[in-house]
Amino acid sequence: MNKLHALKHLSGGDYVHTPKWWKDHVLYDQRYWWGEWILFWIALLVTVLVLAG
């Protein structure tokens, strides 16, 4: 599922109230959230290393 697809459903798509869609959406968000969290920590670590020099 891509972001555009998810946004379409979030904004009132046909499957908003479908349990399967909700389950897929939650799992998708969880994976995406973990990816963002990891990227955040990598960026933070690099910034600290650069500043500490």
C-alpha positions in Angstrom: 0.0 0.0 0.0 1.5 3.4 -1.0 0.9 6.7 0.8 -1.5 8.0 -1.8 -3.6 4.9 -1.5 -3.6 5.3 2.3 -4.5 9.0 2.1 -7.4 8.2 -0.3 -8.8 5.8 2.3 -8.2 8.2 5.2 -10.0 11.0 3.4 -13.2 8.9 3.0 -12.4 6.0 0.7 -14.7 3.1 0.2 -12.8 0.8 2.7 -12.5 3.1 5.7 -14.9 1.1 7.8 -13.6 -2.3 6.7 -11.8 -4.2 9.5 -9.3 -5.7 7.0 -8.4 -2.3 5.7 -8.0 -1.0 9.2 -5.7 -3.9 10.1 -3.7 -3.3 6.9 -3.5 0.4 7.6 -2.3 -0.1 11.2 0.3 -2.6 10.2 1.5 -0.2 7.4 1.7 2.7 9.7 3.6 0.7 12.2 6.2 -0.3 9.6 6.4 3.3 8.4 6.7 4.7 11.9 9.6 2.3 12.7 11.4 3.4 9.5 11.0 7.1 10.5 12.2 6.4 14.0 15.4 4.6 12.8 16.1 7.4 10.3 15.7 10.0 13.0 18.2 8.3 15.3 20.7 7.8 12.5 20.5 11.5 11.6 20.8 12.4 15.3 23.9 10.2 15.7 25.5 11.6 12.6 24.8 15.2 13.8 26.3 14.5 17.3 29.4 12.9 15.7 29.9 15.9 13.4 29.5 18.4 16.2 31.8 16.5 18.5 34.2 16.3 15.5 
